[in-house]
């Protein structure tokens, strides 16, 4: 590294140190822009009808409150008693599969949603999913 500092750099440094100029905190600004309002709902133990009504209300309220990310915990369906009923769909009677299908078939809800995707392990993994909501206009 060179010890040759130009006079202009020295003057600039003196002006900065003696002045009221402040450096912007880049990390603060990045964090500020990335603040994400999120909510979580756990539907373990709900019937299909209860879960559908609850998720519809939850999405509508969260959209009005300008929440951007929803975490919906359904469980994996491992303890479902639907396996023993031959008249019930093995997949669509389990909340893990039926709730996303209910949401996707509801045009009013889908107009408020950007994306539905699988959750990360830390948020429930295959027993949960995310809903990303649009901004209120």
PLY file of the C-alpha trace (Angstrom):
ply
format ascii 1.0
element vertex 137
property float x
property float y
property float z
element edge 136
property int vertex1
property int vertex2
end_header
0.00 0.00 0.00
1.31 3.42 -0.89
1.75 6.25 1.62
1.37 8.81 -1.15
-1.96 10.48 -0.46
-2.87 13.35 -2.72
-3.56 16.81 -1.32
-7.08 16.64 -2.71
-7.76 13.39 -0.78
-6.37 14.99 2.39
-8.61 18.05 1.94
-11.64 15.87 1.25
-10.93 13.85 4.38
-10.53 16.96 6.57
-13.78 18.40 5.16
-15.63 15.15 5.85
-14.28 14.74 9.41
-15.00 18.34 10.37
-18.41 18.47 8.65
-21.81 17.04 9.52
-21.92 14.66 6.57
-23.00 11.17 7.48
-22.39 7.94 5.69
-25.46 5.91 4.89
-25.64 2.57 6.61
-26.06 0.22 3.65
-27.04 -2.72 5.83
-29.77 -0.67 7.50
-31.22 0.33 4.14
-31.14 -3.24 2.83
-32.85 -4.52 5.97
-35.44 -1.76 5.78
-36.39 -2.70 2.24
-36.58 -6.39 3.08
-38.94 -6.11 6.03
-41.61 -8.65 5.41
-44.89 -8.83 7.25
-45.80 -12.45 7.78
-48.40 -14.50 9.62
-48.69 -18.16 10.44
-51.75 -20.36 10.79
-51.81 -23.96 12.01
-54.66 -26.10 10.65
-53.83 -29.33 12.50
-57.01 -31.06 13.62
-59.38 -29.03 11.41
-61.97 -30.75 9.27
-61.78 -30.03 5.55
-64.78 -27.67 5.74
-63.43 -25.83 8.81
-60.00 -25.50 7.21
-61.41 -24.09 3.95
-63.51 -21.47 5.76
-60.62 -20.58 8.08
-58.03 -20.23 5.31
-60.36 -18.08 3.20
-60.93 -15.71 6.11
-57.22 -15.75 7.01
-56.14 -14.82 3.47
-58.74 -12.03 3.18
-57.82 -10.49 6.54
-54.08 -10.77 5.89
-54.50 -9.14 2.47
-56.39 -6.20 4.03
-53.68 -5.90 6.70
-51.03 -5.81 3.92
-49.24 -8.95 5.08
-46.88 -10.19 2.36
-46.18 -13.80 3.41
-48.41 -16.42 5.00
-47.14 -19.67 6.45
-49.87 -22.32 6.41
-49.15 -25.39 8.53
-51.33 -28.35 7.60
-49.30 -31.32 8.76
-48.37 -34.18 6.50
-51.55 -36.18 6.90
-49.76 -39.02 8.64
-52.42 -39.32 11.35
-55.38 -38.94 9.02
-58.08 -41.58 9.45
-59.11 -41.21 5.81
-57.02 -44.22 4.80
-59.65 -46.55 6.23
-62.57 -45.02 4.27
-62.74 -46.39 0.70
-65.15 -43.61 -0.36
-62.75 -40.77 0.47
-59.93 -39.59 -1.78
-56.59 -40.51 -0.22
-54.96 -37.26 -1.34
-57.66 -34.60 -1.54
-59.10 -35.42 1.87
-55.76 -34.57 3.49
-55.36 -30.84 4.23
-51.84 -30.78 2.81
-53.30 -31.35 -0.66
-56.86 -30.07 -0.35
-56.18 -26.56 1.01
-53.96 -25.49 -1.92
-56.55 -26.95 -4.34
-59.34 -25.04 -2.58
-57.36 -21.80 -2.83
-56.42 -22.33 -6.50
-60.04 -23.00 -7.43
-61.22 -19.77 -5.73
-60.82 -16.93 -8.25
-61.41 -14.21 -5.64
-58.59 -15.53 -3.44
-56.24 -16.08 -6.36
-56.55 -12.40 -7.37
-54.85 -11.58 -4.04
-52.06 -14.14 -4.37
-48.73 -13.93 -6.16
-47.54 -17.47 -5.48
-48.14 -20.61 -3.44
-45.06 -22.75 -2.78
-43.68 -25.40 -0.45
-42.30 -24.24 2.89
-38.69 -24.49 4.00
-37.81 -27.06 6.67
-37.60 -24.33 9.35
-41.27 -23.42 8.71
-42.71 -26.93 8.56
-41.21 -28.47 5.45
-43.57 -30.81 3.61
-46.23 -30.22 6.27
-46.57 -26.53 5.39
-46.62 -24.11 2.49
-46.22 -20.40 1.81
-48.69 -18.00 0.28
-47.24 -14.75 -1.03
-49.84 -12.00 -1.21
-50.06 -9.07 -3.61
-49.98 -5.52 -2.30
-53.29 -3.79 -1.63
-53.99 -1.23 -4.36
0 1
1 2
2 3
3 4
4 5
5 6
6 7
7 8
8 9
9 10
10 11
11 12
12 13
13 14
14 15
15 16
16 17
17 18
18 19
19 20
20 21
21 22
22 23
23 24
24 25
25 26
26 27
27 28
28 29
29 30
30 31
31 32
32 33
33 34
34 35
35 36
36 37
37 38
38 39
39 40
40 41
41 42
42 43
43 44
44 45
45 46
46 47
47 48
48 49
49 50
50 51
51 52
52 53
53 54
54 55
55 56
56 57
57 58
58 59
59 60
60 61
61 62
62 63
63 64
64 65
65 66
66 67
67 68
68 69
69 70
70 71
71 72
72 73
73 74
74 75
75 76
76 77
77 78
78 79
79 80
80 81
81 82
82 83
83 84
84 85
85 86
86 87
87 88
88 89
89 90
90 91
91 92
92 93
93 94
94 95
95 96
96 97
97 98
98 99
99 100
100 101
101 102
102 103
103 104
104 105
105 106
106 107
107 108
108 109
109 110
110 111
111 112
112 113
113 114
114 115
115 116
116 117
117 118
118 119
119 120
120 121
121 122
122 123
123 124
124 125
125 126
126 127
127 128
128 129
129 130
130 131
131 132
132 133
133 134
134 135
135 136
